[in-house]
Amino acid sequence: MSTETLLVAFEGILVFGGALAFGLWQLRSVKKAQEETRRKAAEQALENNSSEKS
């Protein structure tokens, strides 16, 4: 393999790896935000149910 080909392959791996890491990070962030939204909705539903009973 020539040096130029090796550099192109290395750059491709870095770009693909960076895009993959960014995508996984964003998926993790979305999952955390969804869990927080569900948790807040559940807390609010419990709060509403307890206030209706009082």
N, C-alpha and C positions, 0 to 999 in steps of 0.2 A: 504494500500500500504506500502510496506517495504521501508526503506530508500534507499536501493540500486536501486530499481525500480524507485523511485522518482528522484534520481540523473541521471539515464540513460535517463529518459524522459526529464528532464531539459536540459541535454547536447544535446539531439536530437533537442530540440526546439532552443537552442542557435546556433547550427551548421546550421540548416535549415534557421533560421532568418538571420544569417550572410551571407549565400550563396545568399539568396533572396535579401538582401540589396546590396551586391556587384553586382549582376546581374542588378538590377535597376540602380545603379550608372553608370555601364558601358553602358547601353542602353541610359541613359541621355547624357553621354559623346559623344557617337557616333552621337546622334541626333544633338547636338551642333556643332560637327565637320562638319556634312553634311550641316547644315544651313550656316555655315561660308563659306564652299566651294561653295555653290550655290550663296551666296552673292558676293563673289569675282569674280565668273564667270560672274554674271550679271553686275558688275561694269566694268569688262574688256570688255564685249560686248558693253556696252554703250560708253566706251572710244574708242574702235575700230570704232564704228559707227560715233562718232563725229569727229574723225581724218580723216575718209574717206570723209566726207562732206566738210572739210576745204580745 
